[in-house]
Amino acid sequence: MTEQFQPICYLCGERIDPSLKSGEMELSMDHVPPKQFFPKELRQQHNINLQVAPSHKRCNNQYKSDEEYFYHSLYPLVANSNPLMARIIFADLARRCEKFQSRILLRSIFSSASNVSKGGIILPRHRIECTVDLYRIERIAGKIARGAMFLATELYVPETSIVDMRICEEESEVPEMYRLSWQAAKPQGSYHRVFSYKYMSFDNYHLLSLLFWEAFMFGVTIQTIRQDIGD
């Protein structure tokens, strides 16, 4: 009997037994980025073939609440730089507010909203700032970067392999290494209005530039262990 192929969970690196049909260790194809990042209006209007990577159901579920937080809390960045997409996301958030949990989350996030920057500068009328939990934000950005790299290379990389991460709200804030990688690599992603990324590598370093809602970018560098062939 031919041995059944066992995919690798891109989040923990362990094999997934495809014979398991229920339970925490069953196969769960995880969307990269999460499906909820694509507002329902866009999913209904366009036939978007979302990208997925294999994971255990347990591993996938460990990020769910932070994915919700990422989508809700970074809406102001979209509103500040991409008004058209902001209107679509706002309508999606309003729909989500039918659920009590979403209302509580949004109330918590926007309780810190201000039109004055941390440096005391009064922002233009259409701009606001919110205080967010950066750890939760970066945890999801890292997860998406690891998923994007898995799609490009089929390599598992742990969270500890991320050696650099930064969020860039303006194009002028993008460091040169990510700017150059963005110019050199081809854009990837199933629907660029929501998410696109570029991947390039040199030696054992892997640079990923993640653009969300055509509004802001995460630059992520992953370092893998170099394996030399020979004695």
N, C-alpha and C positions, 0 to 999 in steps of 0.2 A: 504494500500500500504506500502511495506517495505521501511523504510528510507534508502536512498542511503549512503553508506559508504563514509566518507570524510577524506582523509589522511591528515596528518600534514606536513606542510612545515618545513623541517629540518633547514632552514635558518632563519625563523622568528617565528616559533612556532604556526602560525595561521592555521586554517583549510583551505583546498583547496576544492572548490566546483567542483566536477567532471562533472557537467552539463555544465560548461563554456567551450566552444570550441574555443574561441578566446579572445584576450585581455591580459592585463598584469597579471591578476589574475588566468589565466588558469593553469592547471597542466603541469609542465615541469619536466620530469624525468632527474635529473642532474647526470652526470657521476662522480664517486668518485674513483680516481681523474679525472680531465677533460680528455675527449677523445683525445684532441690534444697532451697530454703527451705521447701517444702511437704513435710513428712515423708511417706514412702511410705504409712504407715497412713492418713493423712488422704486422700491421693489415691485410695486403694482404697475408702474408705468414702463419699466424696462425689464427685459429678461436677463437678469444679472446672474452669471454663472460664478457663484462665490467659491473662492479657493478654500480647500480644507486640508488638514493634516491629521494623521492618526494620533489618538490619545486614549488613555484609560478614562472611563467615565468619572472615576474618583479624582484624577488629576485635573480634568477639565472643570469639574464643579468647584475646585478650590479657588478658582479665580472669578467666579460668577459675580459676587458682590462688588469686587473691585472694578470689574468691567462696567457694571451699572454706574459706579461712581465716576469712572473716567468719562463716560458718555455724557452724564448729566453735568459734571463739574466744569468741563472744558467748553461748554456751550458759549460762555462769554468771549472766548478767543475767536470763535467762529463769527459771533456777532460783531466783533471789533473789526474784522478784515474781510468777511465774505457775506454781505447782507443777504444775498439771494439764497445761499445755502442755509444761513441762519434762520430764515423764515420757514424753510422746510423742516429744519430740526425743531424749531419752536413749536410748530404744529404737531410734530411727533411727540414732543415732551408733554404738550397739552393733552394729547390722547392718553399718554401713559399716566397722567395725573388722575385718571379714573380709578387707579389703584392707590390705596392708602399708603403703601410703602413708598411709591414714587413721590407722593406729595410730601411725606416726611423728609425724604432725601433732598428734594429741591428746596424745601424750607430751610433745612440746615445749611445748604450750600449758599443760598442767596441771602442769608442773614448777615453774611460778611461783605456783601456787595457794597461798593463805594465808587464815587466818581473822583476820588482823590487817590493818587498813587501812594505807594509806600514811602516815596521820597517827599511827599507833601505837595506834589504838583496836581493842580486841578485838571482833570482830563476833559477832552472835548465832550460835547453833550451826548454823542452817540457811543461813547466808550465807558466801560466799567471794569473794575478789578474785583476779584473774589479771592479770598484766602482758601487754598486747597491743601489737602494732605498729599504732599509731594511723593511720599513713599508709595502710596497706593497708585498714584499716577504712573510713576516710573516702573512699578511692578508690572503693570499691564503693557506699557511700552516695551519693556524687556521681553515679555511673553510674545508679543507680536513680532518683535525682531527675531526671536528664536524660531518662531513659526515661519517667517519669511526666509530665513536662512535654511531651514529644513526643506522648504519647497524648492530652493535653489540647489541644494547640495545633498539632501537626504542625510545630513549629519545631525546627530543629537548634540546639543551644547547646553550645559547646565547654567543656571543663573549666575554662578560665580565666574563664568567665562566672560561676562560683560565687564570691560575695563574702562569704558567711557560712555556716558549718556548725558545728553543735554537737550533741552527744549528750546526751540528758536521761534519766537513769535513774529519776528520780522526777518526779511531776507538778509538784512545787514548783520543780523546776529549769527548767521550760519558760519561756522569756522571754515577756514580755507580747505581743509582736507575733505569735509563733507560737500563743500561747494564743487570741488574738482571731481569728486566721485559722482555727483549728480550730473555733471556735464558729460562725463565719460561713459556712464552706463546707460542701458536702455530702461525705460520705465516699465514696471511690472505692476500687476494688480488687475482685478476683474472689472473695476469701475472707478476710473481715476477721479471723478468728481467727489467721491467719498474717501478713497484711499489709494495711494500709489507709492511704490517704493523702488529704490534702486540699490543694487547690491554689487559690490566689487571686492576683490581680495588681493592681498599681496603677502607673500610668505605665509605666516600663520595669523595674520590679522584680516578681519572681515569687517568692512564698513557697510552699514545700512543706513540709508536716509529714508525716513518714513514721513510721508506728507498726508496729513489728515484734513479732509474737507476743503482742500485747497486754501487752508487758513494758517496752519502752523506745522512745523517740522520737528521731529525727533532725530537727532544724530546718535547712532549707537555703534560702538566698536566692540567686536567680540574677538577674543584671543583664544586660539586653539593650541593644543600641544603639538609641536612639530615632531613628526615622525620621520627620521632619516633612515634610508635603506642602506644596509650594509652592516658590517661588524662594528 
